[in-house]
Amino acid sequence: MTETTPFFEQVNLNFDRAARLTPHHPGLLEQIKICNSVYHITFPLEKDDGTIETIHAWRAEHSHHKLPTKGGIRYSMLVNEDEVMALAALMTYKCAIVDVPFGGAKGGIKIAKWKYSTEELERITRRFTYEMVMKNFIGPGVDVPAPDYGTGAREMAWMFGTYNALASEKLEVMACVTGKPISQGGIRGRKEATGRGVYFGIREACGLAKDMKPLGLSSGLEGKSVVVQGLGNVGYHVAKFMQESGAVICGLAEYEGATYNPKGLDLESVMEHRRENGSILDYPGATNIEPSSRALELPCDILIPAALENQITHENAPRIQAKIIGEAANGPTTPAAHDILKEKGAMIIPDSFLNAGGVTVSYFEWLKNLSHVRFGRLEKRFEESSNQNMLNAIEKITGKAFPEKEVSRLSRGAGELDLVNSGLEDTMIDAYHEIREIHKQHGKDVDLRIASFISAINKIARSYLELGIFP
Ligand code: NAD
């Protein structure tokens, strides 16, 4: 295994390490591991200046053990067949870990987004969607894309619009893609869901004093120093929730460089500085870190890579000082780097669990789109009056009135955002304890990454075994 080992092979190495510890038939394990289908699409783009360029794009559906398959669409120059297969496989395992009933998929378009006008990006996105419709690689019950690196609600709205224009199954059409704007059938809380899920996962891990002790850390997030790499959708939101919980954000890295202040950086102010100056560098009162990758080596309690894969390698792993690595990005740590960090005694909270908040809330959005009703719409008012009745009864019995501020807080019924956030929190907490339990049962050789793969393999195997296909 070298650092140039293809990404899909790296994912499969972790799969194999876990599979050895499960009781399943080799044929079944092979079926779970392989990537079921990959579609390589090429199409011409007419640019604004009239020139023609060939665009390459892929969609991989790793596993059809549950339908639809689900996974993001990324825009990056690193996209290739190997990358989408690896990311689709991670999606399969991620969905199983958090009990989201989907197979894994991933798509990507090989473009440097900043080189194209908005109109060109729209044409690329719509043509890509059209090609996927033609080959049955998208649909509410078939394969449901979502945002990923370089894409967001705007691209999902374009995909939805294109699918909507072509689809025959009109009633379910909104569920063909998730991460849409609210006005287009999106759900409150989806944009920040991945970052919020990462925060819940790290908070849960840090909340267990007996797990923190061997790392030389106290329990809780308060005062823990944090470095975040990548300030896009995921990285920005993790940093925000960590800061709000009392952690000290001491380092923030973007591709042009990083800024460091051991006393703490104010996230919003750094973001503002970057917007105004076009760079994170030269933030007042902080130290410039260049090249940006050196930020990963800064002294801190928690390091959160939230940019791209293969950031922590055998080359820089020996210099990493963080005691906890919270993998917000997909595949940020190579297997060789993982072994070095493990040897150093670091806790690695793996991507396949930690960044599952996005797909969890995408699942909620998909359910909302199929049911055509906003979460909380039916019960909110009823809940409020039940709570109010309860408060009235308590006041009558005790003869004491609740302060007005408390009445509105205690009687409030749950709206869509409350339900989404609480469903997400519950999912992340349950899944963390499930993988931690497997890790504890097997002893220290089975770290959280291998434990998360064991959890996923067992759940996927069960769905094949119940079909009676494998012995
Ligand atoms: P994004 O495009 O919104 O943000 C990525 C950020 O990383 C950008 O600001 C980019 O400039 C920065 N970046 C790129 N290379 C960098 C480098 N070498 N050093 C520092 N910064 C760098 O993407 P995102 O949606 O936040 O996704 C980030 C990661 O999280 C990806 O691995 C993605 O697969 C994963 N992820 C995303 C979601 C989601 O819901 N968006 C869900 C699960 C996992």
Residues whose N, C-alpha, C, O or C-beta is under 5 A from the ligand:
A	BS01	NAD	P147 D148 Y149 G150 T151 T194 Q229 G230 L231 G232 N233 V234 G235 A253 E254 Y255 S292 A306 A307 L308 A328 A329 N330 N355 G358
